[in-house]
Every structure is written in structure tokens, then in C-alpha cells.
Amino acid sequence: MLEFVTGLFSTNGFILGTLVPFLFVLLIVVFVHELGHYLVGLWCGIGAKVFSVGFGPELVGFNDRRGTRWRLSWIPLGGYVKFVGDMNAASVPEGHDDSLTPEEEAQAFQNKSVGRRAATVFAGPFANFVFAVVIFTTIFSVYGRGVADPVVSEVRPDSVAEQVGIMPGDRFVSVDGIAVKQFSDVQRYVAVRWGEPIEMVMERDGELLTFEVTPERLEIEDRFGNKMEQGIIGVLNDRQTGGHRVERYGVGESFVMAVKETAFVIQRTGGYIAGIFSGREKPDQIGGPIRVAQMSGQVATLGFVALFNLAAILSISIGLLNLLPVPVLDGGHLVFYFFEALRGRPVPERTQEYGYRIGFGLILGLMVFATWNDVSSLLGGS
């Protein structure tokens, strides 16, 4: 552990290898999220007093012609847009602000229709998803995408694949009736279905064979030593016989693929969150700023494209996190607006206040738990 800490926090290694990639990824994702809130709020006629990337004291900033203070703050672990009429950065109700001018009253957030407020709140997470699509589209159209033929190059001894009779040279045709185009299609499908029987159709010497395979759950390590659990069946696809190549696509096709990639990450992340509550998944993969910083530094060693790919995945994760129905988060606001639309009047202020207090406690607990996971991961890898 001492060697890790020494290397991590040496001036050059930490700043260039970890801190810079971390700030690049996090700040751009936070900026996009808050920009979504700001732009839709502006479109809905809501004035903004502050647009802040980060919390705490202001580091640098300026005022635009609309009177909005754009600022970069010292603590780069989030951000906010403080709209006209908000009593605080979290839009938590604290009563009516009598200091507003008639012009400000017309632009005040709380004086807009529930539909406009809901659209403004939802715009933040939605912007994160759009940003991910833009990144994936750019990567696929400019740099291409690595693909491999759905061919089995090797079957691991004593694996479930060997037990059911899958052999090297077999070609995947479909899994549970879904056509397979490349090897990653099988990997992604199997990874989240450990313990579930899967019907696999394979081609062998021109003949179609059907196998029922139940993936086993196994802990694996990536190239940086990070551990994760996923379903596997024990087949490999190597570069010599697997048809590995880079394919490039037009902008239109890249956009379609980017939407599908974003939907896959949303499904995978949402499935993991649901799996935690059902007891199917372990919560040890929940990470905080320490893990994000570590991953940013690791991925940065692979190049600029890999770092942007991480930014897309992190953007999706932040969008989903903010949509959780927890007061203080965007999803919690949307829940209150939903009931306001049903009732025809706002949820009582006291109810909202208690909800925000509970939500703040939940988020604080999540942050502590994520930090504990991060520290445990570092100690475990030392």
C-alpha cells in the first residue's frame, strides 16, 4: 500500500497521470448536465442567477448579458444552476422570496407551470445521454470500432461451454433467438445472465447445432487489475483466428450504433442498480470520486479516444443516478412534480422539506459507502 500511495501522490505522477484526466472527464460531464438544465430553463422563460461547475467558493467566473454568473468553484464534485426564485442551489423550498422584482417574478422557477419545471429538471440527465451519443457517434465515425467474428477460437477446460459440447471453430448464429453479428454480442448477452439458461445456436461445418448453456458467475480482472464479476461460458476469440479488425462507418450508421450503445449502457447500469436491491448483484462496484480518478488515470494511458469513451460511460451513469426517485436529485423533483400534476397543486412544503432531508441523508450515506468501497478496493489491490 505504501508504494501505491507514494506513486499516486508524487507530484508529477498524481497531477499528470490521475488528477488531470479525472478533472477533464468529470468537469466536462458536469458541465453538460448543468447546461441541459440551463438551456431548457432559458427556453421555458426561467432566469438563471448562477451557473456553477463545482461547489464552494468561486475560483474564477464572469457575468453574461442576462445577469447569470458563470463560475468555476473549488470543489469539482458536481455543479448546479441556481434559477431565479430558488432559495438555494438545490431548489429546496424555503418559502417565498419577497426580494424579487416584478421582472424576476415573471422569470422565477417556482412561478412556471409544472410542465416547464419538469422539462427543465429532466433536461440535465437527458443532456448526459445526448452527450454520450455524440461521443460514441464521433468515435465510430472518425476512429472506427474494433470487431471480431462470432467464432470460438478456444474452449477453456472444465468450462460450461466444454461441458455442453461447444468446440473450437464453432460459429455463433443466435442467442435466445437474437441474431449474433460479432463476438461482443455474445459477451454482452452472457455477462449479465449468470445462472440463467441460454439457448445458443451454433454453426459447425455447415450444420446448425443448438446448445442450452447456463453461464457461471466468475470474478475477472481487467488489464489494470480492477476486479468485477460477470457471467461467462468459457469461450475465447483470439486475434489469429477470430477475424479481429477495425470497421469504420458513416455518420448516419455511427449515430444509430451510438444510440444502441447508449441504450446498452443504460440497460446494463440500470440492471445493476436493480440487481443490488433484489440481492442479485453485490454493491461493491459502486464507486465514488476516488475510483473515478483512478479509472481516469488508468484509461488515460490508453489514449484520448479511450478517455472520451470513459466520459461517455460516466455521463450516462451520472444521468441515471440523477433520475433516481430520491429527493434532492432530479428524479426526486420529478416525483414531486408528478404528484403536483395529479393533485392540481404543489406537494405541501413541509412534505417536500422532510423529503429533501431524507434524500440528503440517503445521498450522504451513499457517498460514504462509495468512498468506503474505493478505499477498500485500493487496500485490497495494494
Salt bridges, closest charged atoms under 4 A:
GLU58 OE2 - ARG69 NH2 2.51
GLU58 OE1 - ARG71 NE 3.82
ASP98 OD1 - HIS96 NE2 3.83
GLU105 OE2 - HIS96 NE2 3.24
ASP149 OD1 - ARG245 NH1 2.98
ASP170 OD2 - ARG204 NH2 2.77
GLU196 OE2 - ARG280 NH2 3.53
GLU229 OE1 - ARG217 NE 2.95
GLU229 OE2 - LYS282 NZ 3.29
GLU247 OE2 - ARG245 NE 2.93
GLU261 OE1 - ARG145 NH2 2.79
GLU261 OE2 - ARG188 NH2 2.64
GLU281 OE1 - ARG217 NH2 3.65
ASP330 OD2 - HIS33 NE2 3.15
ASP330 OD2 - HIS37 NE2 3.30
GLU340 OE2 - ARG117 NH2 2.60
GLU353 OE2 - ARG357 NH2 2.69
ASP374 OD1 - ARG291 NE 3.33
